[in-house]
Amino acid sequence: MNFKKRKFNCPAELTATLLQGKWKVILLYNLRKAPKRFGELRRLTPGITQATLTKQLKELENSGIVKRSVLGKDKLSGVEYELTNVGAELKPVLYAMIRWGLAHQKDYVAGSFVMLGT
């Protein structure tokens, strides 16, 4: 999506648009500490399909939030995904969301979070 041609009502709308969908925030959560390979991201993201993971990572890459790097001389060597500097600037937002989720867990979630320690 070409964001420069779109008008936004407020800065929060831009951020929400860049991170819209069920999986992008979860992928940022999984990339917050270190780069990950595609298979590792799939394993760490229960319920995501390979096609959806590919699409979401591509959108995050196109937005400049995630960087994709080929590890060897060809794609068979594998690829790795990591937050860019712009993506890393979202960490305080992500950590605020984590704190809010923990503080209000009992109001919305029956049981514990599956991914809390990853």
C-alpha positions as CSV (number, residue, x, y, z in Angstrom):
1,M,0.0,0.0,0.0
2,N,1.3,3.4,-0.9
3,F,0.8,5.4,2.4
4,K,2.1,8.7,1.0
5,K,-1.0,9.0,-1.2
6,R,-3.4,8.3,1.6
7,K,-4.7,10.9,4.1
8,F,-4.8,9.9,7.7
9,N,-7.0,11.5,10.4
10,C,-4.3,11.2,13.1
11,P,-0.9,9.7,13.7
12,A,-2.5,6.7,15.6
13,E,-4.4,5.8,12.5
14,L,-1.2,5.5,10.5
15,T,0.3,3.2,13.2
16,A,-2.8,1.1,13.4
17,T,-2.9,0.8,9.6
18,L,0.7,-0.3,9.4
19,L,0.1,-2.9,12.1
20,Q,-3.5,-3.9,11.2
21,G,-4.5,-7.5,11.2
22,K,-4.3,-10.3,13.8
23,W,-0.7,-11.4,13.1
24,K,1.6,-8.4,12.7
25,V,1.8,-7.4,16.4
26,I,2.4,-11.1,17.2
27,L,5.2,-11.2,14.7
28,L,6.7,-8.0,16.2
29,Y,6.4,-9.7,19.6
30,N,8.3,-12.7,18.3
31,L,11.0,-10.5,16.7
32,R,11.4,-8.1,19.6
33,K,14.5,-9.7,21.1
34,A,16.4,-11.2,18.1
35,P,16.2,-12.1,14.4
36,K,14.3,-15.3,13.5
37,R,14.1,-17.7,10.6
38,F,10.8,-18.3,8.8
39,G,10.4,-21.7,10.3
40,E,11.0,-20.4,13.8
41,L,8.5,-17.6,13.3
42,R,5.9,-20.2,12.1
43,R,6.6,-22.4,15.2
44,L,6.4,-19.4,17.5
45,T,3.1,-18.2,16.0
46,P,0.5,-20.9,16.7
47,G,-2.4,-20.9,14.2
48,I,-0.8,-18.9,11.4
49,T,-0.6,-20.6,8.0
50,Q,2.5,-20.5,5.8
51,A,0.8,-18.3,3.2
52,T,-0.4,-15.8,5.8
53,L,3.0,-15.7,7.5
54,T,4.6,-15.0,4.1
55,K,2.0,-12.3,3.3
56,Q,2.3,-10.6,6.7
57,L,6.1,-10.6,6.7
58,K,6.1,-9.2,3.1
59,E,3.8,-6.4,4.2
60,L,6.0,-5.6,7.2
61,E,9.0,-5.6,5.0
62,N,7.4,-3.3,2.4
63,S,6.5,-0.9,5.3
64,G,10.1,-0.8,6.4
65,I,9.4,-2.4,9.8
66,V,11.0,-5.8,9.1
67,K,14.2,-6.6,7.2
68,R,14.5,-9.9,5.3
69,S,18.1,-11.3,4.8
70,V,19.2,-14.3,2.8
71,L,21.6,-16.2,5.0
72,G,23.8,-17.9,2.4
73,K,24.5,-17.5,-1.3
74,D,21.0,-18.7,-2.3
75,K,17.5,-19.0,-0.9
76,L,18.1,-22.6,0.0
77,S,20.4,-21.5,2.7
78,G,17.4,-19.9,4.4
79,V,16.3,-16.4,5.2
80,E,16.1,-14.5,8.5
81,Y,13.8,-11.7,9.6
82,E,14.6,-8.9,12.0
83,L,13.2,-5.5,13.0
84,T,14.6,-2.5,11.2
85,N,15.6,0.6,13.1
86,V,12.1,1.9,12.4
87,G,10.6,-1.4,13.6
88,A,12.6,-1.3,16.7
89,E,11.1,2.1,17.5
90,L,7.8,0.3,17.9
91,K,9.2,-1.7,20.9
92,P,7.9,0.8,23.5
93,V,4.4,0.6,21.9
94,L,4.6,-3.2,21.9
95,Y,5.8,-3.3,25.6
96,A,3.0,-0.9,26.5
97,M,0.5,-3.3,24.9
98,I,2.0,-6.2,26.8
99,R,1.7,-4.3,30.1
100,W,-1.9,-3.4,29.3
101,G,-2.7,-7.0,28.4
102,L,-1.2,-8.3,31.6
103,A,-3.0,-5.7,33.7
104,H,-6.4,-6.5,32.1
105,Q,-5.9,-10.2,31.5
106,K,-8.4,-11.3,34.1
107,D,-11.1,-9.1,32.4
108,Y,-10.7,-10.6,29.0
109,V,-8.9,-13.9,29.1
110,A,-9.9,-17.2,30.6
111,G,-6.6,-18.8,31.6
112,S,-3.1,-17.8,30.8
113,F,-1.3,-16.5,27.7
114,V,0.2,-19.1,25.4
115,M,3.2,-17.0,24.2
116,L,4.1,-15.0,27.2
117,G,7.6,-16.4,27.7
118,T,8.8,-16.6,24.1
